Amino acid sequence: MNKRNQFTPVNREYKDTMFRMIFRDKKELLSLYNAVNHSHYTDAEMLQVVTLENAIYMNMKNDLAFLVDCHLYLYEHQSTYNPNIPLRNLFYVAKEYEKLVTNDTLYSSRLIKIPAPHFIVFYNGVRTQPEMREIKLSDAYYSAEDAPALELKVTMLNINSGNNAELLEQCETLRQYMLYVERVRKYAKEPGFNLQKAVEQAVNECIEEGILSDFLKRNKAEAINMSIFEYNEAEEKEKIRKAEYSVGWDDGWDDGQLFTIINLAHKKYLKGCTICETADMLETEPELIKKIYETIETTETDDLQEIFQKFTAS
């Protein structure tokens, strides 16, 4: 028994997520694809699911990968914003391509054709994010380049209530998933509700109100376990983020880590991002970004080494 939350903890080896389980169904996945791409396909068998089942990150399986019309799509759900998703997707898509061309030789004089990749993240975390955001691999480079030799762009779509209304209207299951998650969060904050009770209340109400009712009826126990696990994972990541900030602020980051933070903050500063916007994007505290911005403003050049040295000397 977990004394803090007063419920039996979920098996930490459990790897699936609600989003992944719901949209693993080809009909539901096709509906989501149509909503994202403004298409009207009806034959779910046109989708070839190529999700790598052994690809796991932060105790969870990567969500969905599929082929359609000679294109490769990677769909992922996130309850916490992660600026490193392009790098993760780079590793993932490399494994996908390796799998897809396993019967070909890369030393052939014949050009091996591969499906063009598309990377989509469906975000429904509690931290404020725009309706749509493009996250680029090049944002992580130490030095900014106008035309980087290697680029990967991820489109993040905010599916919280009040965002991307057309998308949610076009995909009813995605809309209901959003409503279910909001219901869990609502009860998790209620006095007298531990997490297990909050999730059970949300599941029972959604079944009664026709929100993901068929899915929840068929998979009630599993859905409860998944929701508890995912909620705890999101809370854990937020604690880690705050702990990393505290350690970095009080005791000093590794120079390479700190230089990366300053480099990324510098890019956002040049783009006109506010302190809060940059703090959200980099998942760090506004106080740190404020100090970096002040250092940038009082440094006579845009040389990162000079900014870094001035910051660490202050």
HELIX and SHEET records of a PDB file:
HELIX    1   1 MET A   18  PHE A   23  1                                   6    
HELIX    2   2 LYS A   26  ASN A   37  1                                  12    
HELIX    3   3 ALA A   44  MET A   46  5                                   3    
HELIX    4   4 ILE A   85  LEU A  100  1                                  16    
HELIX    5   5 LEU A  137  ALA A  140  5                                   4    
HELIX    6   6 ALA A  165  GLN A  170  1                                   6    
HELIX    7   7 GLU A  172  ALA A  188  1                                  17    
HELIX    8   8 LEU A  195  GLU A  209  1                                  15    
HELIX    9   9 SER A  213  ARG A  218  1                                   6    
HELIX   10  10 LYS A  220  ASP A  251  1                                  32    
HELIX   11  11 ASP A  255  LEU A  270  1                                  16    
HELIX   12  12 ILE A  275  LEU A  282  1                                   8    
HELIX   13  13 PRO A  286  GLU A  297  1                                  12    
HELIX   14  14 LEU A  304  ALA A  313  1                                  10    
SHEET    1   A 6 GLN A  48  VAL A  49  0                                        
SHEET    2   A 6 LEU A  64  VAL A  68 -1                                        
SHEET    3   A 6 HIS A  71  GLN A  78 -1                                        
SHEET    4   A 6 ALA A 116  TYR A 123  1                                        
SHEET    5   A 6 LYS A 153  ASN A 158  1                                        
SHEET    6   A 6 MET A 132  LYS A 136 -1                                        
SHEET    1   B 2 ILE A  56  TYR A  57  0                                        
SHEET    2   B 2 MET A  60  LYS A  61 -1                                        
END                                                                             
